[in-house]
Amino acid sequence: MKYISKMICCLTAGLLLAACSDNIPGGDANYPLTVSTPTASVVRSTSAVLSATATGSAIISRGFVYATHSNPSVDDFRIPVTKKDMQITISSLSKSTTYYVRAYAQTSYQVKYSDEITFTTLSSEPASALDDWEAPDYPDDYRSISTWEQRSEWNLGNVHDPSVVKADDGYYYMYCTDAGFGDPHAGHGHFHCRRSADLVNWEYMGATMPNTPAWVMEKLNEIRAAMGLDASTADPNGYGYWAPCVRKVRAGLYRMYYSIVVPGNINGASSWGERAFIGLMETADPASNNWQDKGFVITNFSDKGLNFNILPTDYANCYFKYNAIDPSFIITPEGEHWLIYGSWHSGFAAVQLNAETGKTIVDPLPNPWGSENEAAYGKRIFTRQNGNRWQASEAPEVIYHDGYYYLFTAFDALDVPYNTRVYRSATVNGTYTGAGLVMTHPYQFSDNQGWVGIAHCAVFSDGGDNWYYASQQRFPADYDTWAANANMLGGIRSIQWTSNGWPVVMPERYAAVPEVAISKDDIVGTWEHIDLSYSYGDMKTSVTMTFAANGTILDGPWKNAQWSFDPSTNTLTANGVELKVQRECDWEASPRKHTIVYSGIGNDKTYWGKKK
């Protein structure tokens, strides 16, 4: 991206100690600092470029602080920059808003601030902003840079089951399952992190868990002893390290819930598979990538008592009711903390947490079997189908938006059929209802091989009104005669909300295309249109539709239907279907370019489109 320079944090506890005062006795004399007044340029509707210099000895951090009030400090939004000649783009700003900015430099003794400046973001982007925009140039097929030695080049390569949180330093931090093309993470720790200032360019940061915590085997054997079984000897190198979920709890506290799956069977080859665990880590500062493990949170619950000798192929009757993987953590507007978890088996459970400890309200938990103990492990809030525990639904992700809790879930097998559905509830612990609208599905625009496996998502916001969907995406099974399903490329997509409160995911990946106003004239022309309604294992391909200037559709499945456009809400109504419209990158074009896309819902179907 033009104007964006690389940013690397170098923060210590001294920042918090020094932030209370600009001057500490002896500090200026021993460690003189010079911080110039910043300038703001290339001011857009949601971004601006800041420049300044900060020089002196013993500097441990320098950068910019900004807020919507005067005299911002390091307790407000803080963007660290490494070079003394600082230049950085701040993004995710609000439109038509005045911001106050100071540059800063910090030693162990003081924080020195520059004079203050202000700038006001635009209400909309000028058309010239599209000329300044540069399309991302990283490859979709990242096999040539997939090895561990090339991790600094990955960007969104080797991303699987992501979780994304925006931290106080302005960065987005992403954490993932240990998986990638060629298994590059093996031997390098677990739950790897990368971060981005703009959701486009991602910097690899490393593992958050260097070694498997000892509590996993200890807790497993404690449960096995209570079941009357011998101790397990499973090798931690064979564990599965899956699906972390990271959230900000408050300033200075972030929590990660993670899954560890133990291989093998409960009691030999003729019994059901071994259990999984959800654990907890915490950090005060995601930029440090230093997480402290807090141990066991929850494990699989069974309603079959000690009748664990169920054949591992008896899928519809599996031993566990709740599977302790795929955690999703949410803090309600009332301040309650909840963990939603589960995969396949009988559905998803919600269990309330102690806000102070991050552990379950009932702590310690009773034995994970027996009807008398089930309530401690949660309440079932969703099932895809009753009477069948092998129901191909997993990866619950719950967020709150405008009066409802939304449950995003992955359906079907983790390859070509994988797709995302959404349900909602007025309460966090359900029950979640709705038509199970398809959010993502295997698809193909005309100038591309298409994408499959777009599910197991993270849903997050920029702290304001902009929402995003993140997941892996994979090449079709027959792509280039190689193991396409192992190509785990991360994809960030924008979410828009329809007039009746349902989310829709945009078809093209987010690329920070300037939000230049869209007019009715921009809609006129030829589009690629996809009916994204569910079809197991099929790739939905695009067809052509032409929107004429007189408000009619000339060809395609909606031929002779009428269309209209409301620029105040970026809503295109075509054939009676409400479609949300925005500018995005045409990733299929060569070279890549900006275009306009739509996503909408009508007649319980989802539709995607892209202007050619």
Sequence and secondary structure as in RCSB ss.txt:
>XXXX:A:sequence
MKYISKMICCLTAGLLLAACSDNIPGGDANYPLTVSTPTASVVRSTSAVLSATATGSAIISRGFVYATHSNPSVD
DFRIPVTKKDMQITISSLSKSTTYYVRAYAQTSYQVKYSDEITFTTLSSEPASALDDWEAPDYPDDYRSISTWEQ
RSEWNLGNVHDPSVVKADDGYYYMYCTDAGFGDPHAGHGHFHCRRSADLVNWEYMGATMPNTPAWVMEKLNEIRA
AMGLDASTADPNGYGYWAPCVRKVRAGLYRMYYSIVVPGNINGASSWGERAFIGLMETADPASNNWQDKGFVITN
FSDKGLNFNILPTDYANCYFKYNAIDPSFIITPEGEHWLIYGSWHSGFAAVQLNAETGKTIVDPLPNPWGSENEA
AYGKRIFTRQNGNRWQASEAPEVIYHDGYYYLFTAFDALDVPYNTRVYRSATVNGTYTGAGLVMTHPYQFSDNQG
WVGIAHCAVFSDGGDNWYYASQQRFPADYDTWAANANMLGGIRSIQWTSNGWPVVMPERYAAVPEVAISKDDIVG
TWEHIDLSYSYGDMKTSVTMTFAANGTILDGPWKNAQWSFDPSTNTLTANGVELKVQRECDWEASPRKHTIVYSG
IGNDKTYWGKKK
>XXXX:A:secstr
 TT         HHHHHHTT S  TTHHHHS EEE   EEES  SS EEEEEEEEESS  EEEEEEESSSS  TT
SEEEE SSSEEEEEE S  TT EEEEEEEEE SS EEE   EEEE  SSB TTHHHH       SS GGG SGGG
GGG TTTT  S EEEE TTS EEEE  S  TT TTTTS EEEEEEESSSSS EEEEEEESS  THHHHHHHHHHH
HTT       GGG EEEEEEEEEEETTEEEEEEEEE  SBSSSTTS B  EEEEEEEES GGGT  EEEEEEEE 
BBSSTT     TT GGG S SB   S EEEE TTS EEEEE BSTT EEEEEE TTTSSBSSSS   SBSGGGGG
GG EEEE SSTT S   EEEEEEEEETTEEEEEEEES TTTT EEEEEEESSTT   EEEEEEEE  EE TTS  
BB   S EEEE SSS EEEEEEEB  TTGGGS GGG  EEEEEEEEE TTS EEE SS       B   HHHH E
EEEEEE    TT  EE EEEEE TTSBB SSTTTT BEEEETTTTEEEETTEEEEEEEEEETTSSS EEEEEEEE
EETTEEEEEEE 
